[in-house]
Amino acid sequence: MVKYEVMVKRIGELVAEYLKQKVLIIFNEDCPMELKEISITHTKAELQKDVAVGDTVYFKDVPYKVTAVGEQANGNIRKIGHCVFKFDGSSTPELPGYIHLEDKLLPDVFLGDKIRIEGE
């Protein structure tokens, strides 16, 4: 089941710096300008079902398993299309808005790419 699917509209100037720390921040495209420089902004979409451990997040077609979900992550996605993906494989959320993904080669993200979350 596709729980969430958006298209990348803008890649902030500082996204590459955050990726060096294994962090990728996303927001709806209407987020404040000061957040756009650190974020990937994307089209709006409705979260069909909560993201859960074991789901898969796709950046274009490259899959990453969800290893932990912070208590505020699903609410933030619903409200403003926001979450912080951390590619470290942690089974415990570092912060309430984080979604942790498996620790493997980081994704290359380009304008027009889809970000999709699938699960049961």
VENBELVEN-V189306 format. One record per pair of residues at least 12 apart in sequence whose ideal C-beta (glycine too) atoms are under 7 Angstrom apart, sorted by the first residue. I is the first residue (numbers start at 0). J is the second residue. D is the distance in whole Angstrom. If there is no record, write none. Layout:
BEGIN
<<I/J/D> <I/J/D>>
END
This chain:
BEGIN
<<0/48/7> <0/117/6> <0/118/6> <0/119/6> <1/47/7> <1/115/6> <1/117/6> <2/46/6> <2/47/5> <2/48/5> <2/50/6> <2/54/7> <2/116/5> <2/117/6> <2/118/6> <3/44/6> <3/46/5> <3/47/7> <3/76/7> <3/115/7> <3/116/4> <4/44/6> <4/113/6> <4/115/4> <5/41/4> <5/42/5> <5/44/5> <5/80/7> <5/114/5> <6/41/6> <6/42/5> <6/111/6> <6/113/6> <7/39/6> <7/41/5> <7/108/6> <7/109/7> <7/110/6> <7/111/6> <7/112/5> <7/114/7> <8/28/5> <8/40/5> <8/41/6> <8/42/6> <9/28/7> <9/35/6> <9/40/4> <10/39/6> <10/108/7> <10/110/7> <11/35/5> <11/36/4> <11/37/5> <11/38/5> <11/39/7> <12/36/5> <13/36/5> <13/37/5> <14/37/7> <14/38/7> <14/39/6> <17/37/6> <18/105/6> <21/85/6> <21/86/4> <21/87/6> <21/105/7> <22/83/6> <22/85/6> <23/39/7> <23/84/4> <24/37/6> <24/38/5> <24/83/5> <25/38/6> <25/39/5> <25/41/6> <25/80/7> <25/81/6> <25/82/6> <25/114/7> <26/38/5> <26/40/5> <26/79/6> <26/80/6> <26/81/5> <27/40/7> <27/41/7> <27/43/5> <27/79/6> <27/80/3> <28/40/4> <28/41/6> <28/42/6> <30/79/7> <39/108/6> <41/80/6> <41/114/6> <43/80/6> <46/73/7> <46/76/5> <46/77/5> <49/73/5> <50/65/6> <50/68/5> <50/72/6> <50/73/6> <50/98/6> <50/116/6> <51/65/7> <51/68/6> <51/118/6> <52/65/6> <52/66/6> <52/67/6> <52/68/6> <53/65/6> <53/118/7> <54/116/6> <54/117/6> <54/118/3> <55/117/5> <55/118/7> <56/84/7> <56/100/6> <56/116/5> <57/115/4> <58/106/4> <58/108/6> <58/112/7> <58/114/6> <59/112/5> <59/113/7> <61/106/5> <63/100/4> <63/101/5> <64/100/7> <64/101/5> <65/98/6> <65/100/6> <66/88/5> <66/89/6> <66/90/6> <66/99/5> <66/100/6> <66/101/6> <67/89/5> <67/90/5> <67/91/6> <67/92/5> <67/99/4> <68/92/7> <68/98/5> <69/92/4> <69/94/6> <69/95/4> <69/96/5> <69/97/5> <69/98/7> <70/95/5> <71/95/4> <71/96/5> <72/96/5> <72/97/6> <72/98/5> <75/96/5> <82/96/6> <82/98/5> <83/96/6> <83/97/5> <84/98/5> <84/100/6> <85/97/5> <85/99/5> <85/100/7> <86/100/5> <86/102/6> <86/105/6> <87/99/6> <87/102/5> <88/101/5> <88/102/4>>
END
